[in-house]
Amino acid sequence: MDLSIATGFHDDGGPIEPRLDLIAEMGFTHVHWTEHWNRDFLYEDFYITGVEAALKRSGLRLLDLHNSETPNASPSAADEDARWRGVRLLKNRIRFAAALGADAVVVHPGPFEVTDPQVFAKRWEHLERSLSAVAPLCEEVRVRVALENMARPMPQIFRAILEKFSDEVVGFCFDSGHALIAQEPELIESFSDRLCALHLHDNDGIEDLHAMPGSGRVDFARIIRALNTCSYAKPLNFELIQRDAHGDPRAFLLVAQYKGCEIARVRQQAAPVK
């Protein structure tokens, strides 16, 4: 059964190869690349080639990936120089995705902690400009930017930006944990026609725990129903984090794979007959 997990589930600071081997050994078929998500260096050709070789050795495939950004390099930065660096970084990750067979790069459209309405508006204006800047590349290499819902209610402009760009350029990444905290579980239905990436995980409705499915309050039955009524056909992806730094990553992955298979099987059984 095809299942994906985020590479950063247990980041011990070491090389990625042993982690990829372990992910494959525990039964996963795909990975969602979350390495360096909060770092702003560019991937060189030699690095991309190395990751490609590591994935091939492990037998894993790259499903999609998380964009990298920092306050000094973000496509929605209020500062123009930081926005430009963010565009350069996003283009680099789009090329990385295309080289390794992925079809989406997930982007945080926030943060929404900004209280100054002028700065808030400028950040969304800058995000729109950044998306326009990467649109030709997205169309050329067939990799979409997937805007992710955050752990705060999504403003109306989020929908407006999605609607401004074609599905070939901008899609939607549904984050189940963020939707629960923001009390917006309906987002998966609202944007089902643009759904191109998934961050599935659980929490208590308060903290963004990235916990194991079934351990919190996320309504996975609702998610399954929504997935079975939209065109999303990729493997389910679980953006989990092993909070116990001293825990056994093998045991963690074993439970994650079991939980993932449970959800995938329920989805298959509930799928409409064609």
N, C-alpha and C positions, 0 to 999 in steps of 0.2 A: 504493500500500500504506500503510495507516494505521500510523504510528509516532509515539512520543512521546519527548521528551527534557526533562530538567530545565532550567529557565530559567537556573539558576546555573552552567551548564557553563563559562562564561567571564564572570565578573562583573567588568567593568572600572570599576564605580562610576558609570557614566553612565546615561542614561535607558534604559528597557526597550524602547522602540519599535524602535530599530535592531536590537536583538538578536532580537526577535520576527520582524521582516522577514527577517533572515538565516536564522533557523531554518526559516521557511516556504520561502524561496528554495532551501534545500538539500534540500527534499523531505519534511520532517516535517509531519505533519497536526495533532498535538496537543502540548501542553506540560504538564509537571508543574511547578507553581509552587513554587519554592524561594526566592523573594525574601524577605528579612528573616527567614529562619528562626531567626536568633539575635538578633532585635531584639524589643522588647516594646511597640511602639506599635500603636494600633488603626487599622484601615482605615476612613476616613470614606466617606460616600456618594459624594462627588465623586471620590475615588480609585477606588472600585469602578467607577463609570461610565467613568472614563478608561481603566482596564484593559479593560473590555468593548469600548470603541471601538477600542483598539489591537489587540485580538485580532481583531475584525471586519475591520479594515483589512488585516491580514496574512493573513486566511483561516484562522487557527489556532483550535483549540478547546481549552478547558481540560479536561484529563483528570481531574486531582485535584491536591492540593497538600500541601505540608509545613507542619505547624503551626509557629508561632513560639513560642519560649520562651527564657527566660534563668534564671539562678539565682534571680532575684527575681520571676519570673512563670512558674511551671510547674505543670501539673496534678498532678504527683507530688512537689512540694516538701514537705519535712518541716515547714517553717514555714507556719502556717495563713494568714497574710497573703499570702505568696508563692503559696500554693495558690489562694487566692481570686482573685488577679490572673491566675493561669494559667487559671482557669476562664473569667474574663471575656475573656481573649485568645483562648481556644479557641472560645468562642461567636462571637466576631467573625469568626474564620476559617471557621467552619461557615457563617455567613451569607454570607460572601464566596464560598465554594464554591457555595452554593445559587443565588446571584444570577447566577453565570457558568456554570451548567450542569454543575458537577462533582459527583461523588457520594461523595467520600471525602476526609478530612483525616488525614494520617499523623502519628502521635504517637510520640515516643520514650518508652518506659515506664521508662527508667532515670534517671540512670546507675547502674551496678552497682558503682562503685568504693567504695561505702559499706561499711565493715568492721564498724561497730557494728551488731549484729543488731537492736537495738531501733529504731535509725534506719532500717535497711533495711525492717523490717516496717511502720514508720510511713509510709514513702514509698509502699509498695504499698497500704496502707489509704487514704492520701490520694488515690492515683490512682483507686481504686474509688469513693470519694466524689465525685471530680470527674466521673467517667463517669456516675454517677447524676444529677449536677447538669445535665449537658448532654443526657441521654437524651431528655427531652421535646422539645427543639429538634431533635435528630437525627430523631426520628420525624415531627415536623411538616414539616421541609423535605426529608426523605429524603436526608440526608447522613450517612454513617457515620464514626466514628472508627476509623482503621486502625492498630492497635498494631503497631509494627515490631520485628522481632527485632534485637538489638544484637550487637556484636562480642565478646560474652561468652556462655557457655552460659545459656540461658533457664531461670529457676527454675520450679518446679512451679506457683507461684502465677500465672504468666503464663497457663497453660492454664485455671486455675480462674477467673480474671477473664474470659477469653474466654467460658467456658461460662456464667458468671453472667448475661451480657447477651445480648439477642437479636441476631440477625444484622442487624436494622434499625438497631441502635445501635453495635455494635462488630464490626469485622472484623479481618483480618490483612493486614499489608503484608510481603511476603517480600523481604528484602534479600539478594541473592546473595553480595555481598562479605562482609557480616557473618556469614552462615552458614558461609562457608569458614573465616574466622578462628576462629570459635567451634567449628569441626568439627561443625556440625550441619546438613549439607545436607538431611537428611531432614525439616526443618521444612516445606518446601513440600508434602510429602505429608501430614505430620501435621495441618496446618491448611488443607488444600486446600479444605475445605468452607466456610471463612470467608475465603478469599482475595479481596481486593477492591482491592489495589494492588500494584504491583511496583516495586522498585528494582533494576534489572539493571545490573551492572558487574562488573569483574574485579579480581583482585589476586594477590599471591604467597602468600597464606595467612598473612601476618604483618602487613603494613601495609594500612590501609583506603585504597587508592589511588584508587578510583573510576575504574579504568582501562578501556580499550577491550576489549570482548568478544574473547576469543581470545588476549589478551596475557598471561594468567595461568593460574590453576589451577581456575577455576570450571568445573564440569561442566554446560555448557549443554544437553547432550543429555539429562541427567536432568531438568533444568528443563522442557524441551520435553515430555518424556513426562508429567510431572506436570500441566502445563497442559492437555494433551490428554485428561486423565482427570478434569478438574474443570470447574466451571461458569464459570470466569473467561473473559469474552468481550470484555474491553476491549483496546485496542491495547497492544502491549508498550511499556513505558516504561524508558528508559535514564538512570540517574542518574550521568552521567559528569562528570568534571572535567578541564578542560584545564590541566595542571600548568605548562606553559610559558607564563608570562604574556606573553611576547613573540612567541609563535607565532601563526600565522594562524588565527583562529576559523573562517573559511570552509573551510579545508582540514581542520580538525578535524571539523567537522560533516559534511563530505563523506564522510570515512572512517566516522564514526559511523552515518550513514544507510546506507552500504553494508553495514556489519557487521550493523546492525539488520535490514535487508532479508534478508540471508542467513539469520539466525535465524528470522525470520518465515516465510520460504519453506520452510525445513526443517520448521517446525511445521505448516504447511499440508499439506505432503506426507505427514507422519506422522500427521495427524489421522485418526481412525477414520471409515470410511464410514457415513453415516447413511441 
